[in-house]
Amino acid sequence: MAAEYWEIVGVYFDVTVDKIDGSVNLGTFTSCDGLSVEVETMDREEGGHNDFVWKLPVRLKYSNVKLTRTIGPESLKIATWFAGMATGLKRTTARIAALTTTGDELVAWRLTGVIPVRWTGPSFSAESPKVATETLEIAHHGFTMEPGSKKAAGAPAAGRA
């Protein structure tokens, strides 16, 4: 059954990273930006064809993915992941699942060659009371899409993101 519009509006993202000693669920994020792919092209001009330039495909280029959420207890999992990179860079795989507020998966993306490249913490100011957020940026070598499944394990209750 297709998800209703109101279910899609309340989407959040569950992120799991695979490690040597098993997978680690980094928790849920309220925004996910940068899931995109672009075909880089090279221009080639051919004599006698003055009405166009050949666009030859060269390679696929994937953008970094930025995940944002309010800071909380799950933030420690990201710090631990970054700390593990100090002993050597190890690429891994990750899975990002788009979930409805009821915990149903709409769609998921499996990323390959994943490394964390940036973590940005909250800015604190007494003049501007805002919710403290964090942003995780990851680089990867590509992704595939998977159909959603019904209930996601450990899905938060409705209204919590």
Secondary structure, 3 states (H helix, E strand, C coil): CCCCHHHHHCCEEEEEEEECCEEEEEEEECEEECCCEEEEEEEECCCCCCCCCEEEEEEEEECCEEEEEECCCCHHHHHHHHHHHHHCCCCEEEEEEEECCCCEEEEEEEEEEEEEEEEECCCCCCCCCCCCEEEEEEECCEEEEEECCCECCCCCCCCCC
